Amino acid sequence: MHWHHEPPYEGGEPASTEGTDGVAESRIDDRQDDQTSPAAEPDEPEVAALYALVAERLKQAHARVHALNVSAAAKTALTRQLLMVTETAKRDLPEAARRLSRFVQDLDEGRMPLG
């Protein structure tokens, strides 16, 4: 039998609790986060400014990669590198900023930073 549950919306319950003995399912996105990660709420204005700068530069870099006249495989590889920078930013923002700067510098100089 197929159970279909609509996602819970803010302040609402799933459309049906059929098949769950009248108890609504608990979902990952319903859980309260007891610990806020440092990356989610930077304490210092300088850190917040660096997050904003890195985010804007990542957005610009993605747009540049999308506009490149290269193969789909090359665009995929470049996009993966940008996603790795994004993941790095969650753990080590200064390192992510350095990696992004090198990536953009390589693009500016016509080198494909594929490795």
Long-range contacts (C-beta under 8 A, 24 or more apart in sequence): 39-89, 39-90, 39-91, 39-93, 47-93, 50-93, 50-94, 50-97, 51-89, 51-93, 53-97, 54-89, 54-93, 54-96, 54-97, 54-100, 57-100, 57-104, 58-82, 58-85, 58-86, 58-89, 58-100, 61-100, 61-103, 61-104, 61-107, 64-104, 64-107, 65-107, 70-112, 74-112, 74-114, 77-114, 78-112, 78-113, 78-114, 81-113, 81-114
